Amino acid sequence: MNTYYNYTVKGETRFPLDMLRHDQAHPTTRLAIRNMASAREHNYGISSKCLYIRLASPKKPTVKRWESFGWTVYKIHLVVELEGVNT
């Protein structure tokens, strides 16, 4: 049985790349990767638009730590994949 969390982070500031390591997370879509790259280009201050990035992780996201970087975590879903069951 595999379990992991799917969640979305939202922000307007530079993307905190170290959060991927800290939460053992990775982007789940090509759009998420493009948005991460776009958010990394903002070296300071607030960007002109809000970005949404979908992530997956084997552990629950550390919401307060994301918030300390100016990013909001929402739509947290625990996904359970049962062995031998096609989804």
Biopython code that builds the backbone (N, CA, C, O; Angstrom):
import numpy as np
from Bio.PDB.StructureBuilder import StructureBuilder

atoms = [
    (1, "MET", "N", (0.847, -1.168, 0.000)),
    (1, "MET", "CA", (0.000, 0.000, 0.000)),
    (1, "MET", "C", (0.903, 1.245, 0.000)),
    (1, "MET", "O", (1.814, 1.357, 0.820)),
    (2, "ASN", "N", (0.644, 2.162, -0.912)),
    (2, "ASN", "CA", (1.359, 3.429, -0.984)),
    (2, "ASN", "C", (0.451, 4.550, -0.503)),
    (2, "ASN", "O", (-0.717, 4.625, -0.885)),
    (3, "THR", "N", (0.990, 5.408, 0.328)),
    (3, "THR", "CA", (0.232, 6.581, 0.749)),
    (3, "THR", "C", (1.085, 7.822, 0.510)),
    (3, "THR", "O", (2.300, 7.807, 0.708)),
    (4, "TYR", "N", (0.437, 8.879, 0.089)),
    (4, "TYR", "CA", (1.121, 10.155, -0.114)),
    (4, "TYR", "C", (0.100, 11.279, -0.062)),
    (4, "TYR", "O", (-1.108, 11.045, -0.100)),
    (5, "TYR", "N", (0.596, 12.479, 0.023)),
    (5, "TYR", "CA", (-0.252, 13.666, 0.075)),
    (5, "TYR", "C", (-0.147, 14.433, -1.241)),
    (5, "TYR", "O", (0.949, 14.650, -1.758)),
    (6, "ASN", "N", (-1.277, 14.834, -1.767)),
    (6, "ASN", "CA", (-1.350, 15.780, -2.875)),
    (6, "ASN", "C", (-1.808, 17.095, -2.279)),
    (6, "ASN", "O", (-2.744, 17.125, -1.481)),
    (7, "TYR", "N", (-1.159, 18.175, -2.658)),
    (7, "TYR", "CA", (-1.587, 19.483, -2.164)),
    (7, "TYR", "C", (-1.150, 20.576, -3.126)),
    (7, "TYR", "O", (-0.326, 20.357, -4.015)),
    (8, "THR", "N", (-1.713, 21.738, -2.931)),
    (8, "THR", "CA", (-1.406, 22.896, -3.755)),
    (8, "THR", "C", (-0.852, 23.987, -2.872)),
    (8, "THR", "O", (-1.353, 24.238, -1.776)),
    (9, "VAL", "N", (0.200, 24.640, -3.368)),
    (9, "VAL", "CA", (0.719, 25.819, -2.681)),
    (9, "VAL", "C", (0.452, 27.029, -3.570)),
    (9, "VAL", "O", (0.474, 26.934, -4.797)),
    (10, "LYS", "N", (0.203, 28.155, -2.934)),
    (10, "LYS", "CA", (-0.128, 29.380, -3.656)),
    (10, "LYS", "C", (0.735, 30.500, -3.114)),
    (10, "LYS", "O", (0.874, 30.659, -1.901)),
    (11, "GLY", "N", (1.319, 31.281, -4.022)),
    (11, "GLY", "CA", (2.134, 32.392, -3.556)),
    (11, "GLY", "C", (2.418, 33.421, -4.627)),
    (11, "GLY", "O", (2.193, 33.189, -5.815)),
    (12, "GLU", "N", (2.917, 34.560, -4.185)),
    (12, "GLU", "CA", (3.280, 35.651, -5.079)),
    (12, "GLU", "C", (4.735, 36.056, -4.914)),
    (12, "GLU", "O", (5.217, 36.946, -5.614)),
    (13, "THR", "N", (5.439, 35.407, -3.990)),
    (13, "THR", "CA", (6.838, 35.728, -3.761)),
    (13, "THR", "C", (7.714, 34.646, -4.380)),
    (13, "THR", "O", (7.210, 33.657, -4.913)),
    (14, "ARG", "N", (9.004, 34.835, -4.307)),
    (14, "ARG", "CA", (9.948, 33.857, -4.851)),
    (14, "ARG", "C", (9.670, 32.477, -4.254)),
    (14, "ARG", "O", (9.453, 32.341, -3.050)),
    (15, "PHE", "N", (9.681, 31.455, -5.115)),
    (15, "PHE", "CA", (9.366, 30.100, -4.655)),
    (15, "PHE", "C", (10.474, 29.581, -3.739)),
    (15, "PHE", "O", (11.650, 29.634, -4.099)),
    (16, "PRO", "N", (10.106, 29.077, -2.552)),
    (16, "PRO", "CA", (11.103, 28.548, -1.609)),
    (16, "PRO", "C", (11.508, 27.121, -1.989)),
    (16, "PRO", "O", (10.958, 26.147, -1.475)),
    (17, "LEU", "N", (12.454, 27.022, -2.875)),
    (17, "LEU", "CA", (12.870, 25.732, -3.432)),
    (17, "LEU", "C", (13.263, 24.724, -2.355)),
    (17, "LEU", "O", (13.028, 23.527, -2.521)),
    (18, "ASP", "N", (13.850, 25.184, -1.267)),
    (18, "ASP", "CA", (14.262, 24.269, -0.205)),
    (18, "ASP", "C", (13.072, 23.550, 0.436)),
    (18, "ASP", "O", (13.245, 22.519, 1.085)),
    (19, "MET", "N", (11.871, 24.093, 0.255)),
    (19, "MET", "CA", (10.690, 23.428, 0.808)),
    (19, "MET", "C", (10.459, 22.066, 0.150)),
    (19, "MET", "O", (9.898, 21.166, 0.775)),
    (20, "LEU", "N", (10.882, 21.909, -1.087)),
    (20, "LEU", "CA", (10.745, 20.601, -1.747)),
    (20, "LEU", "C", (11.572, 19.560, -0.999)),
    (20, "LEU", "O", (11.101, 18.451, -0.750)),
    (21, "ARG", "N", (12.791, 19.914, -0.646)),
    (21, "ARG", "CA", (13.643, 19.002, 0.111)),
    (21, "ARG", "C", (13.054, 18.773, 1.503)),
    (21, "ARG", "O", (12.947, 17.636, 1.963)),
    (22, "HIS", "N", (12.677, 19.861, 2.162)),
    (22, "HIS", "CA", (12.183, 19.768, 3.537)),
    (22, "HIS", "C", (10.942, 18.878, 3.639)),
    (22, "HIS", "O", (10.837, 18.055, 4.548)),
    (23, "ASP", "N", (10.015, 19.044, 2.713)),
    (23, "ASP", "CA", (8.776, 18.259, 2.746)),
    (23, "ASP", "C", (8.840, 17.010, 1.869)),
    (23, "ASP", "O", (7.842, 16.304, 1.729)),
    (24, "GLN", "N", (10.000, 16.731, 1.278)),
    (24, "GLN", "CA", (10.173, 15.584, 0.382)),
    (24, "GLN", "C", (9.120, 15.603, -0.720)),
    (24, "GLN", "O", (8.522, 14.577, -1.044)),
    (25, "ALA", "N", (8.905, 16.783, -1.289)),
    (25, "ALA", "CA", (7.835, 16.972, -2.268)),
    (25, "ALA", "C", (8.390, 17.118, -3.687)),
    (25, "ALA", "O", (9.570, 17.400, -3.893)),
    (26, "HIS", "N", (7.507, 16.918, -4.641)),
    (26, "HIS", "CA", (7.853, 17.141, -6.040)),
    (26, "HIS", "C", (6.617, 17.654, -6.780)),
    (26, "HIS", "O", (5.487, 17.360, -6.388)),
    (27, "PRO", "N", (6.835, 18.423, -7.851)),
    (27, "PRO", "CA", (5.705, 18.921, -8.632)),
    (27, "PRO", "C", (5.010, 17.766, -9.341)),
    (27, "PRO", "O", (5.650, 16.778, -9.704)),
    (28, "THR", "N", (3.702, 17.891, -9.538)),
    (28, "THR", "CA", (2.942, 16.779, -10.125)),
    (28, "THR", "C", (2.567, 16.986, -11.582)),
    (28, "THR", "O", (2.107, 16.050, -12.236)),
    (29, "THR", "N", (2.754, 18.191, -12.105)),
    (29, "THR", "CA", (2.381, 18.465, -13.494)),
    (29, "THR", "C", (3.440, 19.337, -14.163)),
    (29, "THR", "O", (4.261, 19.960, -13.491)),
    (30, "ARG", "N", (3.411, 19.374, -15.490)),
    (30, "ARG", "CA", (4.315, 20.271, -16.222)),
    (30, "ARG", "C", (4.011, 21.729, -15.898)),
    (30, "ARG", "O", (4.919, 22.556, -15.800)),
    (31, "LEU", "N", (2.734, 22.035, -15.733)),
    (31, "LEU", "CA", (2.352, 23.404, -15.367)),
    (31, "LEU", "C", (2.963, 23.777, -14.021)),
    (31, "LEU", "O", (3.422, 24.906, -13.843)),
    (32, "ALA", "N", (2.972, 22.851, -13.082)),
    (32, "ALA", "CA", (3.569, 23.116, -11.766)),
    (32, "ALA", "C", (5.062, 23.426, -11.918)),
    (32, "ALA", "O", (5.585, 24.314, -11.245)),
    (33, "ILE", "N", (5.736, 22.704, -12.791)),
    (33, "ILE", "CA", (7.161, 22.951, -13.022)),
    (33, "ILE", "C", (7.371, 24.334, -13.634)),
    (33, "ILE", "O", (8.269, 25.067, -13.221)),
    (34, "ARG", "N", (6.543, 24.692, -14.620)),
    (34, "ARG", "CA", (6.656, 26.021, -15.239)),
    (34, "ARG", "C", (6.386, 27.119, -14.216)),
    (34, "ARG", "O", (7.089, 28.129, -14.189)),
    (35, "ASN", "N", (5.375, 26.926, -13.376)),
    (35, "ASN", "CA", (5.060, 27.930, -12.358)),
    (35, "ASN", "C", (6.183, 28.062, -11.327)),
    (35, "ASN", "O", (6.476, 29.163, -10.861)),
    (36, "MET", "N", (6.814, 26.930, -10.969)),
    (36, "MET", "CA", (7.937, 26.987, -10.047)),
    (36, "MET", "C", (9.081, 27.793, -10.657)),
    (36, "MET", "O", (9.692, 28.624, -9.984)),
    (37, "ALA", "N", (9.366, 27.545, -11.928)),
    (37, "ALA", "CA", (10.433, 28.290, -12.606)),
    (37, "ALA", "C", (10.102, 29.770, -12.656)),
    (37, "ALA", "O", (10.973, 30.612, -12.437)),
    (38, "SER", "N", (8.857, 30.089, -12.942)),
    (38, "SER", "CA", (8.432, 31.483, -12.993)),
    (38, "SER", "C", (8.568, 32.142, -11.622)),
    (38, "SER", "O", (9.015, 33.284, -11.520)),
    (39, "ALA", "N", (8.186, 31.426, -10.579)),
    (39, "ALA", "CA", (8.267, 31.973, -9.227)),
    (39, "ALA", "C", (9.715, 32.120, -8.772)),
    (39, "ALA", "O", (10.004, 32.966, -7.926)),
    (40, "ARG", "N", (10.624, 31.327, -9.305)),
    (40, "ARG", "CA", (12.044, 31.437, -8.948)),
    (40, "ARG", "C", (12.670, 32.681, -9.569)),
    (40, "ARG", "O", (13.676, 33.183, -9.069)),
    (41, "GLU", "N", (12.084, 33.181, -10.655)),
    (41, "GLU", "CA", (12.628, 34.354, -11.329)),
    (41, "GLU", "C", (12.417, 35.632, -10.525)),
    (41, "GLU", "O", (13.094, 36.632, -10.763)),
    (42, "HIS", "N", (11.491, 35.608, -9.584)),
    (42, "HIS", "CA", (11.211, 36.783, -8.768)),
    (42, "HIS", "C", (12.200, 36.809, -7.609)),
    (42, "HIS", "O", (12.036, 36.092, -6.622)),
    (43, "ASN", "N", (13.213, 37.631, -7.740)),
    (43, "ASN", "CA", (14.287, 37.664, -6.746)),
    (43, "ASN", "C", (13.918, 38.410, -5.482)),
    (43, "ASN", "O", (14.550, 38.212, -4.445)),
    (44, "TYR", "N", (12.922, 39.252, -5.545)),
    (44, "TYR", "CA", (12.562, 40.044, -4.373)),
    (44, "TYR", "C", (11.129, 40.529, -4.507)),
    (44, "TYR", "O", (10.581, 40.607, -5.606)),
    (45, "GLY", "N", (10.542, 40.850, -3.382)),
    (45, "GLY", "CA", (9.213, 41.462, -3.380)),
    (45, "GLY", "C", (8.110, 40.559, -3.880)),
    (45, "GLY", "O", (8.202, 39.332, -3.833)),
    (46, "ILE", "N", (7.064, 41.205, -4.361)),
    (46, "ILE", "CA", (5.856, 40.529, -4.792)),
    (46, "ILE", "C", (5.823, 40.475, -6.314)),
    (46, "ILE", "O", (6.125, 41.466, -6.980)),
    (47, "SER", "N", (5.464, 39.343, -6.855)),
    (47, "SER", "CA", (5.349, 39.216, -8.307)),
    (47, "SER", "C", (4.040, 39.853, -8.765)),
    (47, "SER", "O", (3.220, 40.282, -7.954)),
    (48, "SER", "N", (3.870, 39.902, -10.060)),
    (48, "SER", "CA", (2.671, 40.538, -10.606)),
    (48, "SER", "C", (1.466, 39.609, -10.594)),
    (48, "SER", "O", (0.344, 40.051, -10.844)),
    (49, "LYS", "N", (1.679, 38.327, -10.307)),
    (49, "LYS", "CA", (0.548, 37.400, -10.299)),
    (49, "LYS", "C", (0.739, 36.325, -9.241)),
    (49, "LYS", "O", (1.853, 36.025, -8.811)),
    (50, "CYS", "N", (-0.369, 35.769, -8.848)),
    (50, "CYS", "CA", (-0.377, 34.681, -7.886)),
    (50, "CYS", "C", (-0.158, 33.373, -8.646)),
    (50, "CYS", "O", (-0.781, 33.142, -9.682)),
    (51, "LEU", "N", (0.723, 32.523, -8.132)),
    (51, "LEU", "CA", (1.009, 31.246, -8.788)),
    (51, "LEU", "C", (0.520, 30.090, -7.924)),
    (51, "LEU", "O", (0.576, 30.141, -6.695)),
    (52, "TYR", "N", (0.043, 29.054, -8.595)),
    (52, "TYR", "CA", (-0.439, 27.835, -7.942)),
    (52, "TYR", "C", (0.446, 26.687, -8.395)),
    (52, "TYR", "O", (0.691, 26.521, -9.590)),
    (53, "ILE", "N", (0.925, 25.896, -7.447)),
    (53, "ILE", "CA", (1.819, 24.788, -7.761)),
    (53, "ILE", "C", (1.321, 23.537, -7.045)),
    (53, "ILE", "O", (1.199, 23.515, -5.821)),
    (54, "ARG", "N", (1.032, 22.491, -7.833)),
    (54, "ARG", "CA", (0.561, 21.221, -7.259)),
    (54, "ARG", "C", (1.758, 20.344, -6.933)),
    (54, "ARG", "O", (2.651, 20.153, -7.758)),
    (55, "LEU", "N", (1.760, 19.813, -5.709)),
    (55, "LEU", "CA", (2.870, 19.001, -5.226)),
    (55, "LEU", "C", (2.367, 17.673, -4.666)),
    (55, "LEU", "O", (1.194, 17.527, -4.324)),
    (56, "ALA", "N", (3.276, 16.720, -4.583)),
    (56, "ALA", "CA", (2.997, 15.435, -3.938)),
    (56, "ALA", "C", (4.165, 15.113, -3.010)),
    (56, "ALA", "O", (5.313, 15.458, -3.291)),
    (57, "SER", "N", (3.852, 14.447, -1.902)),
    (57, "SER", "CA", (4.872, 14.130, -0.909)),
    (57, "SER", "C", (4.440, 12.919, -0.085)),
    (57, "SER", "O", (3.247, 12.713, 0.140)),
    (58, "PRO", "N", (5.395, 12.127, 0.361)),
    (58, "PRO", "CA", (5.038, 11.017, 1.245)),
    (58, "PRO", "C", (4.704, 11.476, 2.663)),
    (58, "PRO", "O", (4.205, 10.694, 3.472)),
    (59, "LYS", "N", (4.980, 12.746, 2.961)),
    (59, "LYS", "CA", (4.660, 13.253, 4.291)),
    (59, "LYS", "C", (3.771, 14.480, 4.198)),
    (59, "LYS", "O", (3.745, 15.172, 3.180)),
    (60, "LYS", "N", (3.052, 14.736, 5.262)),
    (60, "LYS", "CA", (2.141, 15.879, 5.311)),
    (60, "LYS", "C", (2.939, 17.181, 5.205)),
    (60, "LYS", "O", (3.995, 17.309, 5.824)),
    (61, "PRO", "N", (2.442, 18.152, 4.422)),
    (61, "PRO", "CA", (3.187, 19.407, 4.275)),
    (61, "PRO", "C", (3.272, 20.184, 5.586)),
    (61, "PRO", "O", (2.358, 20.141, 6.410)),
    (62, "THR", "N", (4.377, 20.889, 5.762)),
    (62, "THR", "CA", (4.571, 21.716, 6.953)),
    (62, "THR", "C", (4.011, 23.108, 6.660)),
    (62, "THR", "O", (4.718, 24.006, 6.202)),
    (63, "VAL", "N", (2.726, 23.250, 6.940)),
    (63, "VAL", "CA", (1.960, 24.446, 6.574)),
    (63, "VAL", "C", (2.580, 25.715, 7.149)),
    (63, "VAL", "O", (2.736, 26.700, 6.428)),
    (64, "LYS", "N", (2.929, 25.712, 8.405)),
    (64, "LYS", "CA", (3.492, 26.916, 9.039)),
    (64, "LYS", "C", (4.813, 27.326, 8.384)),
    (64, "LYS", "O", (5.094, 28.516, 8.242)),
    (65, "ARG", "N", (5.613, 26.353, 7.992)),
    (65, "ARG", "CA", (6.892, 26.684, 7.342)),
    (65, "ARG", "C", (6.643, 27.303, 5.970)),
    (65, "ARG", "O", (7.308, 28.272, 5.601)),
    (66, "TRP", "N", (5.693, 26.757, 5.210)),
    (66, "TRP", "CA", (5.331, 27.364, 3.928)),
    (66, "TRP", "C", (4.879, 28.804, 4.150)),
    (66, "TRP", "O", (5.274, 29.707, 3.413)),
    (67, "GLU", "N", (4.052, 29.011, 5.166)),
    (67, "GLU", "CA", (3.538, 30.353, 5.460)),
    (67, "GLU", "C", (4.662, 31.318, 5.814)),
    (67, "GLU", "O", (4.566, 32.511, 5.527)),
    (68, "SER", "N", (5.732, 30.813, 6.438)),
    (68, "SER", "CA", (6.846, 31.689, 6.797)),
    (68, "SER", "C", (7.553, 32.239, 5.553)),
    (68, "SER", "O", (8.253, 33.248, 5.633)),
    (69, "PHE", "N", (7.371, 31.584, 4.414)),
    (69, "PHE", "CA", (7.931, 32.046, 3.145)),
    (69, "PHE", "C", (6.911, 32.840, 2.328)),
    (69, "PHE", "O", (7.203, 33.278, 1.214)),
    (70, "GLY", "N", (5.717, 33.022, 2.887)),
    (70, "GLY", "CA", (4.691, 33.783, 2.185)),
    (70, "GLY", "C", (3.839, 32.951, 1.247)),
    (70, "GLY", "O", (3.152, 33.500, 0.386)),
    (71, "TRP", "N", (3.873, 31.639, 1.401)),
    (71, "TRP", "CA", (3.086, 30.731, 0.566)),
    (71, "TRP", "C", (2.007, 30.060, 1.403)),
    (71, "TRP", "O", (2.215, 29.769, 2.581)),
    (72, "THR", "N", (0.854, 29.817, 0.789)),
    (72, "THR", "CA", (-0.280, 29.191, 1.455)),
    (72, "THR", "C", (-0.444, 27.765, 0.944)),
    (72, "THR", "O", (-0.340, 27.514, -0.257)),
    (73, "VAL", "N", (-0.697, 26.842, 1.850)),
    (73, "VAL", "CA", (-0.952, 25.445, 1.481)),
    (73, "VAL", "C", (-2.449, 25.195, 1.603)),
    (73, "VAL", "O", (-3.058, 25.528, 2.619)),
    (74, "TYR", "N", (-3.035, 24.614, 0.577)),
    (74, "TYR", "CA", (-4.446, 24.259, 0.663)),
    (74, "TYR", "C", (-4.729, 23.065, -0.235)),
    (74, "TYR", "O", (-3.858, 22.605, -0.974)),
    (75, "LYS", "N", (-5.941, 22.576, -0.161)),
    (75, "LYS", "CA", (-6.359, 21.377, -0.901)),
    (75, "LYS", "C", (-5.440, 20.192, -0.597)),
    (75, "LYS", "O", (-4.894, 19.574, -1.511)),
    (76, "ILE", "N", (-5.275, 19.886, 0.669)),
    (76, "ILE", "CA", (-4.450, 18.751, 1.070)),
    (76, "ILE", "C", (-5.302, 17.489, 1.019)),
    (76, "ILE", "O", (-6.357, 17.413, 1.648)),
    (77, "HIS", "N", (-4.829, 16.497, 0.261)),
    (77, "HIS", "CA", (-5.545, 15.226, 0.137)),
    (77, "HIS", "C", (-4.580, 14.076, 0.419)),
    (77, "HIS", "O", (-3.490, 14.019, -0.150)),
    (78, "LEU", "N", (-4.980, 13.179, 1.283)),
    (78, "LEU", "CA", (-4.216, 11.954, 1.515)),
    (78, "LEU", "C", (-4.671, 10.936, 0.487)),
    (78, "LEU", "O", (-5.863, 10.646, 0.384)),
    (79, "VAL", "N", (-3.731, 10.390, -0.277)),
    (79, "VAL", "CA", (-4.029, 9.408, -1.307)),
    (79, "VAL", "C", (-3.498, 8.059, -0.853)),
    (79, "VAL", "O", (-2.337, 7.939, -0.461)),
    (80, "VAL", "N", (-4.338, 7.061, -0.906)),
    (80, "VAL", "CA", (-3.954, 5.702, -0.545)),
    (80, "VAL", "C", (-4.132, 4.810, -1.760)),
    (80, "VAL", "O", (-5.242, 4.665, -2.271)),
    (81, "GLU", "N", (-3.038, 4.209, -2.224)),
    (81, "GLU", "CA", (-3.095, 3.280, -3.343)),
    (81, "GLU", "C", (-2.952, 1.862, -2.802)),
    (81, "GLU", "O", (-1.951, 1.527, -2.169)),
    (82, "LEU", "N", (-3.949, 1.045, -3.055)),
    (82, "LEU", "CA", (-3.911, -0.340, -2.599)),
    (82, "LEU", "C", (-3.220, -1.188, -3.650)),
    (82, "LEU", "O", (-3.465, -1.029, -4.846)),
    (83, "GLU", "N", (-2.355, -2.090, -3.203)),
    (83, "GLU", "CA", (-1.659, -2.976, -4.117)),
    (83, "GLU", "C", (-2.644, -3.918, -4.788)),
    (83, "GLU", "O", (-3.567, -4.432, -4.156)),
    (84, "GLY", "N", (-2.431, -4.134, -6.073)),
    (84, "GLY", "CA", (-3.271, -5.050, -6.801)),
    (84, "GLY", "C", (-4.593, -4.447, -7.268)),
    (84, "GLY", "O", (-5.420, -5.139, -7.862)),
    (85, "VAL", "N", (-4.789, -3.166, -7.000)),
    (85, "VAL", "CA", (-6.020, -2.489, -7.423)),
    (85, "VAL", "C", (-5.654, -1.432, -8.443)),
    (85, "VAL", "O", (-4.866, -0.530, -8.161)),
    (86, "ASN", "N", (-6.230, -1.546, -9.631)),
    (86, "ASN", "CA", (-5.969, -0.539, -10.660)),
    (86, "ASN", "C", (-6.845, 0.667, -10.424)),
    (86, "ASN", "O", (-8.046, 0.537, -10.187)),
    (87, "THR", "N", (-6.234, 1.866, -10.489)),
    (87, "THR", "CA", (-7.018, 3.093, -10.295)),
    (87, "THR", "C", (-7.021, 3.909, -11.551)),
    (87, "THR", "O", (-7.627, 4.980, -11.590)),
]
sb = StructureBuilder()
sb.init_structure("model")
sb.init_model(0)
sb.init_chain("A")
sb.init_seg("    ")
for serial, (resi, resn, name, xyz) in enumerate(atoms, 1):
    if name == "N":
        sb.init_residue(resn, " ", resi, " ")
    sb.init_atom(name, np.array(xyz, "f"), 0.0, 1.0, " ", f" {name:<3s}", serial, name[0])
structure = sb.get_structure()
